[in-house]
Amino acid sequence: MEKDTRPCISWKLAEDFMTAAFVKLGLPKEDAKLCSDVLLESDRRGIESHGCNRFKPIYVDRIRAGILNPVTKIDILKETPTTAVLDANDGMGMVAAKKAMDLCISKARRYGMGMAAVRNSSHYGIAGYWTALAARENMIGISGTNARPSIAPTFGVENMLGTNPLTFSLPTDEPFPFTLDCATSITQNGKIEYYARIGRDLPPGMVIGRDGSELTDSRQALKDIRSRKAALAPLGGVGDLLGGYKGYGYATVVEILSAALQSGLFLQDLDGKNEDGTIRPYHLGHFFLVIDTEAFLGAEAFKETAGKILRELRNSRKAPGQDRIYTAGEKEYEAWLSRKDKGIPLTEAVQKEFIQIRDELELTRIRFPFE
C-alpha cells in the first residue's frame, strides 16, 4: 500500500472552518456545527467520497445557486405515537435527518419502535451517521434515501434509480457498532472518476451504454454517464448472471420507501432539472426506522449475541493468501484510530477549494498549514 503523503489539517481546524463558512452562507450556528460534523464523520471513517471533498460542490455551490435553503424550516405533516412525516422545505438534509432520528429514538424508547419519513429534502451525508445515532442508544438504526437517477434497472439501459443506500447500524459488545452503509449500485460515480483520472479501464459489468454494451473505457464511461448516455449497473452488475436483479430490487425498495411514505418525487423527477434544463432543488426523500433492543430480551443480550456472530465470522477460515476477514464497520473504526491524531488528509483539489471558499467568504482568521 502506498504511503499517504497528502497534507493533513486538524479536526478542529476543519470543523471551525466549515462551521464558520456555513454560518456565513446563512445557516444557524447549531445547524452549521451539525452539518460540519456529518461531513467530518465521513472522513473519520475513511469514507472520503462523502467528506470534505463534498463541502463545496454539494453544499456551498448549491446554497449559492439558490437550490438549497440554508435555513431549514421543518414541518411535521403527520404524527402518531410511532411514526412521523416531515417536510424539510428544501433545506439542509442533515438538519432534517437529525430531527427525524431524534423523533424515532424518542418514540422507540417509549413504544419499542419509531419510524419517520422526510420529503422535500436534500443530500444528508453518509446514511451511517444517522443509523449510528440509534446504535449509541443500544437501538437498531435503519435508513435509506433516494437520489438523482444513476442506476439502470436490470435488462434496462436508462438512468432511473439513484444510488439509494440501504443502511443498518446494530449495537454490539465491541467498541464499535456493526454498520453496513453502502449504495445499491455496483459502484459509485466517484470510483469511475478515479479510474478515469489514473487511466485505468473499468471491469466489465459496471456501466451500461444506451446500446446495451458494457463500457470499460473509464474516461468515455464518465462522459457518457454525465450526459446520460450510460448508467451504473446495480449491485451484482449488468444482467442477472451474477445477481444484478438483487441490487436492482434493493434499490427499488429504497426508492419506494423514500417516496411513497411521504408522497414525494421519485425516479427521474429527482434529476434536479426543470423542463427547460435550469436547475432546481432535488426534493429528495429519506426514511428512518429505529428499534429498541430493550423491547425484546434486552440490550445486553442483543449486543453479546451480535458480537459473538461478528467474531465467529472474522475467525472463520481465510481464503489462501488472505490473513484477515472483516465485518462491516471494522475498517471504518480502524480508519478513525489511524486518523484521530493525524487529522484529515486533503487532496490538492480540496485544498484549493478550501482556500477559495475562505477567501470569498472573508474568513480572515482561518489559516491552513498547506498554504
N, C-alpha and C positions, 0 to 999 in steps of 0.2 A: 504494500500500500504506500502510495506517495505521501510524503510529509506535507502537511498543510502549511504553506508559507504565507498565507494571507494575513494582513494585519488585523488585529483584534481591537475592539473597543469594549470598555467595561459595561456590565449590565446596567449599572446606574446611569452612565452617560447616555446609553441608548434609550433608556426609559425617560430620562429627563428631556432629551432632545425630542423624541416622538410625542411625548405628552405636551411639551411646550408648543410644538408645531400644530398638533391637533387643536389646542386651545386657540392659537392664532387663526385657525381656519374656522372657528366658531363653535367647537364642542365645549360643553360644560366641563369643568376640570375633572370631576369624578368619571365622567364618560371617557374623557381623553386618557385618563390613567388606565381604565379598563381596556380600551382598545389597544393601547400600547402593550399591556400585559399579555393580551391574547397573541399578538404578533411575536412578542419575545418568548412566550411559551413554546411556540413552534420552533424557534431557534434553540431553545434549551433542549428540546428533544431531538435536535439534529434534522428537523424537517424544514430545510431551508427554502423549499418551494413556496411555503406559506408564511415565512417570517419577514425579516426586514426588507427583503427584496420586493415584497408586495406593497410596502408602505406607500410609495409614490404612485405606481400605476393603478392600483386597485382602490386606494382611498383618497390620497391627496388629489390626484388628477380628476377623479370622479366628483369630489366635492367642488373643485374649481369649475368643472364643466356644468354644474348645476343639476346633476342626475343623482346626487346623494346628499340627503339633508344632514347637516352637522348636528342639528338639534333634533333628537329623536322623540317624537310625540307618540306615545304608545296608548292605544285604546283597547280596552277589554270588551270585545264584541259579545262574548257569551261566557258564562262561567257556571260550573256545577261543583259539588264538593270534590270531584276527582278530575275535572277537565277544565280547560280554558281555551278560548280562541282570541288571539291578539292581532292587532293591526299595527305594524311598525311605521306606516305612513312614509315609506321610502327613506327611513332614517338609517342609522348605523346598525348593521346586523348583529354586531356583538352586544350592543346595548339591549336590543330586543331579546336576544338569546339569554342574556343574564336574567332579565325579568321573567322569561318563560321558565328557566331552570329553577329559579327561586320559588316560583309558584308550584312547580312539580314536586320539589323536595318537601315543601311545606305540606302539600296535600298527601304525599306518600307517608310522611311522618305521622299524619293523623289517620289516614284511611288505608295505608298499605301500598297504594299506587297513586300516581298522578301523571297526567298527560296534558300537553299543550301543543297547539298548532299556531304558527305565525304566518301572516300574509303581508304582502307589500313590503318585503324586507330586502336586504342586500347581503353581500358576502359576509359570513360570520366567522371567518378564520378557520382554524382546524376544528373539526367537529369533536375531536378528542378532548379539547379544552372543556367543553360543556359536559360531556359524559363523565369526565374525571371529577367534576364537582359533586356528582352523586356518589361516586366511589369513596370519596373522602368522608362521606356521611354513612359509610357502610351500606350503601344502596347501589342498585344496578342502574346504570345510566345508558340510555339508547337514544340516538339522534340521527337524523338524516336531513338532507336539503337537496332541492333541485338546483339546477344551474343552467347557464346558456347551453344550447344544444351542441354536442360534440360527438356523441356516440350514434352509430348506425345500428338499427336492430338486426338481429341475425337474419341473413338472407336479404338484407336491405343495403343500400349504399348512401342513404341520405342522413345528414346530421339531424337527429331527432331528440335524443335524450341527453341530459347533462352528464357529467362525470359522477354525479349522485352518490356521495359516500353514504354507507350504512355502517354506523359506528357504535361500538359497545365498550363500556368500562365495567369491570367486575371487581369488587373488593377481594383481596386475598390476604393471607397472613404474612406476605412478603413485603419488602419496603416500597413496593410499587404495585398498582393495580394491573390486571390484565386489560389492556386497551387495544382493541382492533379498530384502527382508523384508516380506512383505505377507500379509494374510489371503486366504482363498479365498472370502470373502463379498464382495458388491459394495461394501459399506461397513461401517464399524464402528458399534456401538451408540453410541459417543461422538459420532459425527457426527450421528446422529439427535437426541441430547440437545442438541447445539449448535444445530441448526436449530430445535428446539422452543423453546430459550431466546431466540432472536432473532426468533421468529415467522415463520420462512421455510418455505415449502412444499417438500416433497421432490420431486425429479424422479420421474416415473413409472418403475416397474420396480425400485425399491429394496426395497420392503416389500410383502408379500402378506398379505392377510387370510384368515381361515378360509373366507370365502365366495368366495375366488378373486379378489377385487378388488385392484387396485394402490392402496395407500394413499399419499396425497400430503400430507394434513394432518399435519404433523410432531408436533404435540402429541398427537393421537389415536393416531398410529402408535407413539409412545413408550409410551403407556399400554397399547396392545394387545400390544406386544412383551413388556412386563414381565409381563402377565397371560397370556401365551402364546396370545393370540387372533390374533397376527400373527407373521410370521417374516421374517428378512432373506432377500433373494434371493442366490444365488451369483454369483460373478463372471460378468458377461455379462447379468445381470438376470433378471427373470421370464420364463419360457418359454424357447424355443430360438431365437428370431429373431436375436438378437444374440450367440448362443453361450453362453447360461446353462448349457447342459449341460456345457460345458467346465469352468466353475468348480465345478459340482456334482461332476464326475468327479475333479478335483484334490482337492477337499475329502474325497471318499471315499477316495482314495489315502492321504491323511494319516491318516484315521480308521483304516484297516486297518493301516497300518504302525505307528501309535501303540499299537494294542491287540493285534493278532494276534501280533506278535513276542514279547510278554510275557504273553499270555493275560490281558489286563486288561479292565476295563469299557469300554463304548462307547455311543455314541448317547445315548438318554435316561437311561441309568443314570448319566450324568455330570452330572445336574442338581443334585447336592448336597443332595438331599432324601430323607428316609425316607418310607415309605408313609403315615405319619401327618402328613407335612408338616414335621416337625422337620428341622433342618439336620444335615448330616454332612460328613465330608471328601469332596473331589471325586474322589479316586482317579484322577487324570489319568495319561496315558501319553505318553512322548516317545520319539523316535528320533534318533540322531546317526550320521552317516557322514562319515568323513574319508579323503581320497585324497591320497597324497603325489605331487606332480608330479615329484619326482626319480625316481620309479619308471617314468616314461615317457621323455621325451627331455630331462629336466632342468628345474629350476625357472626358470632364467633364460630359457630358450627359451619356456616357457609364458607367463611374465609379459610378455615382449616381444610375443608374438602377441596376447595378451589386450589389452594396452594399445593396440596398433595398431587392433584391431577397435573398441574404445571411441572412439578418436579419430576414426576414419573415420565412425562413426555421428554423433558430435557435429558433425563438419564437413560433413555432408550438407546438401542444400538445405532451407532452412527454409520453412515454410508462410507465406503472406502475413500480415504483421502480427506475426510471431514472430521474435525475434532470437537465440534460443538453443535448442539441443537438449541435454537432459541424459541421462546414463546413470545406472543405479542406484548409489546410494552417494554421488553427487556433491553433491546438495543437503544430505545429512546432514553431509558433510565441511565444506561451506561454513557450515552452521549452527554447527559447532564453532569454526571460525575467527572467527565473529561473536560467539560467546558465551564463549570461553575467558577473556577478560579482564573481561567484564561480569558474569558469574555467571549464576544461574538466575532467570528471571522467574517470579514466582508469582502466581496468581490470588488474589483475596480469599478464596475458599473454602479454598484450600490454606494460606494464611497463618493462618486461624483454626484449621485442623486442626493445624498445627504448634504453635501456642501451646497448644491444648488438650492435645495429647499431652505436650508439655514440662511443663506444669503437673501433669497427672495422674501422670506418672512422676517428678515432683520432680527434674527435671534443672536444678537451680538455677543452674548456671554458664552455661547457654545463654541468650543474648540475641539477638533478631532485630532487624535495622535498621528493620523496618516497624512495630515496636511504638511 
